[in-house]
Amino acid sequence: MTKPPILVPATHLTKSPVNVRKRTDLRADAELEASIAGHGLIQNLVGVPVSRKKGHYRITAGGRRLDAIHRLIEKGTLPADYEVPVLVLAKAKDGREISLAENYDRLQMSPAEDCLAFRDLIEVEGRSTAEIAKRFGIEERFVVGRLRLANLAQPIFDALEADEITLDVAKAYATTADTARQTAIWESLRISYSRDNVNEIRRALNGYSYRATDPKALLVGRDSYIAAGGRVEDADLFSTAADERWIDTHILDDLAETKLAAQAEALREREGLGEVRVVTGARIPYMETYALQPLTGVAETLTQEQEARKQEIEEEIAEIELLAENEAYEPEEDEEQRYAALQAELTAIVEREVVIDPEQKATALGYVVLGQDGTPQIHHQLYIAPVSDEESGEADDDGDEGDDHASVETQENDTANDARPVMSQRLREMLAMMKTELLAVHVASDPAFALDLGTFIMVDRESRLASFDMPSDLRASVPSRLLPDFKPETTAAGEWTKLDEALDRSWLHNQAVPDRYDAFCALPDDARAAWLGWAIARTLHAVPAGRREAGFLDHLGNKLRIDVAAWWRPTALTYFDKLTKPGILALFEEIGGLELRMRYSGSKKHDLAASAERLFGGDVIIEPEIQERALFWLPEEMRFAAPESGEEPISPDNSEHDLADMVNKEGGNEGDQSFAQAA
C-alpha cells in the first residue's frame, strides 16, 4: 500500500539524475513559476531518500516544479522554509520508471478545453483577463485570443473540440467576431478541398468585410457608413493587420451603389456615351463583358509636319544603322544617345492614341468603375452596345420599311431607352439571383421536367469540348483513373463501349444550348433514359477494398445482384502475372488440393500464370468438382461484400421506391412521365 506524501522543506530537495526529462522551455518554465506563485504546488513531487543524509530526498518526478520553487524562494516570493509534498518511493530503483510514467502518460489539455476554462473563469467567477494572465504566467493577449475562440460559431467550435480541425484553422475563423459570417464561410468550405487552408479561410472571411482603404469605403466615407448602421471591427487578434474592417457589407454595398449610380448619369453626359453600366469595384467581372465587342476607334492621321518629321527620323536612323554594320565602327556615347532619342521620337509619332469620334461614343456602352482612391470614373475600354432583334428590325420581317408610324414608334422607343435608369452591377446580379430563384422553384416542383433538365445538363457538358455557356454546376465527370496506364479488355469494358456507341447523339449537332436542349427532350424515352444511366454510371469512383467508400459500392452491387463470376474471370494480364509463383500455387491448392498444386509446381512463373488463366477460365479438362470451384472462385477484392447483417441483397425488381413512383407521387406533368418510368 502506497504511503501518503510527506511535507519536506524545498531546501532539502535536489533533482535526481535519473529524471527522464532533460530539455526545458523558458516560456513554459515562466508559466509554471507563475502558476505555482498564484495557486501553490497542486501536484506533489516524487522522490527517493538520500543515503546518509536524513530528511533529504532526490526528486525523480517533478524536477521542473522543484526548479520553479527554488527560483521563487530566491526571489522572495516563497519563504525560505517553504515545504513541498513529496511521495517517497519504497524502492529507489523505481525512480527512473516512475519519472518516465509521469511524463509519458501526461495528456495535454486541448485548445477547446483551454477556451472553455478561461471563459468560465471570467463569466462564472468574475476574473479579469489581466488577472488570469498574471496567475498563469501568460500574456493577456493569449487569454483574449482563447476567449475569442470560445465564442466561435457553434459548428466550428464543435469541430475544434472533436479535433476535426486544427487550432490554426479555428484561429483563421476567429479573425472576425461575426459568427454569422463564420458560419456562412464554414458551410461553404467544410466539404471542399480548402476546408483546412488557413489562407483560403481568411480570404473568404475578408470577402465578407471591407477594409477602410477599400475603394467602396473611400467612396462612401466612414461617417456615412456608421450613420447608416454599419459596424466597424478592429484588426483581429490573430494577425498583424493594423487597419479596421467594415463588417456590414450589405450596408456599404447599398450605399456605394446608390452614390455611384447617382454620379453615373453625369459621367455619361460628360463623356457623350449612349449607355453606362455601374460596377461598384475597380475591375469589371469577366462574365460581364465576355460577349461584348470592344469599340476600337481609329488613330488620328498624321499632319504634313508630322509626316515630314517621320521621314527625316527614318532616314537618320537608317544612316546610323548602316554605319553600325561596319565592324570597325565604334559609336561615341552621344551617338548612342542620339539613336535612342530618335527611336523614342519616332514611336511617339507613329503610335498615336486611338480616338473614338462623338458619333461612335453616342451609341457606345461604357462602364463606371471605382478608382483605387474611391473616385468614380469611366473605364478606359468602351464596347459596342448590344442590339436586340427588335432594335435591329429583324424581329418583324413583314413590316413596312416606309411606315411613318413605325418610324415614330422607333423614335419614341429610342427616347424611352435613353431615359431608362442606370443599373449597377450589384443590382443586375440581385435581379439575376431573384429570377433564378423563381426558375428554381418551378423546376423543383416538376420532377419529370427536372429529370430531363438534369440529364441534359450533365450529358451536354460531358459530350462537348467546351461548356462555358451552361449556367449550371451539375456535372457527371469521369473520376481520375487509379492506374492511368492500365486499360483491361474485360467483358464489362467491351459492353460499356457498345453501350456508349449506341447512344443517340443526333441532338449534339445543334450549336445553341436551347436548340440542343429541345432536341434532347424530343428524343424517345428510352434514348433519354440511356443517357441518364450513362451520365450517372460514369461518375463512380474505383475504390480499393478496405476503404470506407467501398462499402457503398458493395451495397450497390448486391442491390443489383451482379454475378461477378459470369462477367469477369481472372487472366494472366489482369491478375496472375501480378502474383508470385507461390501465391498462384496456393490458389491451385485452394481449389484442387495438394495434388493439383504438385501437378503444376514445376512450371515457370510465366507458364504457370497462363495455366492458371486457362484453369480458372474453364478451358482445361479436369475433374468436374475442381472445374466448378475454379469457375466460381473470385478474389475477395472482386466480390461485392454481403451486408454485415446477413440479410439478402434487395432486388431492384422488388424496390417500392423507384424513380417512376417518386415522380408520380410528386405530381410531375402527365405528359412528361414516360421518361421517368422508362428510367
Secondary structure as UniProt FT lines:
FT   STRAND          6..9
FT   HELIX           10..12
FT   STRAND          13..15
FT   TURN            17..18
FT   HELIX           26..39
FT   STRAND          45..49
FT   TURN            51..52
FT   TURN            54..55
FT   STRAND          57..61
FT   HELIX           63..75
FT   TURN            80..81
FT   STRAND          83..88
FT   HELIX           92..94
FT   HELIX           95..104
FT   HELIX           111..123
FT   TURN            124..125
FT   HELIX           129..136
FT   HELIX           140..150
FT   HELIX           154..161
FT   TURN            162..163
FT   HELIX           167..173
FT   TURN            174..175
FT   HELIX           179..189
FT   TURN            190..191
FT   TURN            193..196
FT   HELIX           198..206
FT   TURN            207..208
FT   STRAND          210..211
FT   TURN            212..213
FT   HELIX           215..220
FT   HELIX           222..227
FT   TURN            228..229
FT   STRAND          232..233
FT   TURN            237..238
FT   STRAND          245..246
FT   HELIX           249..271
FT   STRAND          275..278
FT   HELIX           286..289
FT   TURN            290..291
FT   STRAND          293..294
FT   STRAND          298..299
FT   HELIX           304..324
FT   TURN            327..328
FT   HELIX           333..350
FT   STRAND          354..355
FT   HELIX           358..362
FT   STRAND          364..370
FT   TURN            372..373
FT   STRAND          376..378
FT   STRAND          383..384
FT   HELIX           389..392
FT   TURN            397..398
FT   TURN            401..402
FT   HELIX           404..418
FT   HELIX           425..444
FT   HELIX           447..463
FT   TURN            468..469
FT   TURN            484..485
FT   HELIX           491..501
FT   HELIX           506..509
FT   HELIX           513..521
FT   HELIX           525..537
FT   TURN            538..539
FT   TURN            545..546
FT   TURN            548..549
FT   HELIX           550..559
FT   TURN            560..561
FT   HELIX           564..567
FT   TURN            572..575
FT   HELIX           576..578
FT   HELIX           581..600
FT   TURN            601..602
FT   HELIX           605..616
FT   TURN            617..618
FT   HELIX           624..632
FT   HELIX           636..638
FT   TURN            644..645
FT   HELIX           652..654
FT   HELIX           659..666
FT   HELIX           670..672
FT   HELIX           673..678
//
